[in-house]
């Protein structure tokens, strides 16, 4: 692979992809884990951004895209919930 691992992943000794592969996680659960592991470490993004993304993937896994989008819209409409 010619693209290097981004710096927000290089801070840890184990890469998210290695954990995802080791546990055989599907796309939604793998992405939820990825966002949980990198929360607060990606330059230019708030910790809450990644935590909300992780929640979106988990809700999507449990209940589908429609409810995940509905919850995301609700959070976006209420800035106090974004803290």
C-alpha positions, 0 to 999 in steps of 0.5 A, a space after each residue: 500500500 502506498 498510502 501511509 497510516 494517518 498520524 491519528 492512528 500511528 499514536 497507538 501500538 495496535 492499529 484499528 484495522 488489526 483489531 477489526 480483522 482479529 475479531 472479524 468485525 463487519 463494516 458497521 461494528 468495525 467503523 464504530 470501533 475505529 471511531 471510538 479508538 481515534 476519538 479526540 486524536 484526529 487533527 481538526 476534529 472534536 472528540 464528540 465528532 468521532 463519538 457521534 459517528 461511532 454511535 451512528 454506526 452502532 444504532 445503524 447496526 441495531 436498528 437501521 439507517 433510518 433511526 441512525 439518521 433520525 438520532 443524528 438529526 436530533 443531536 444536530 438540532 440540539 447543540 446542548 446534546 453535542 457537548 
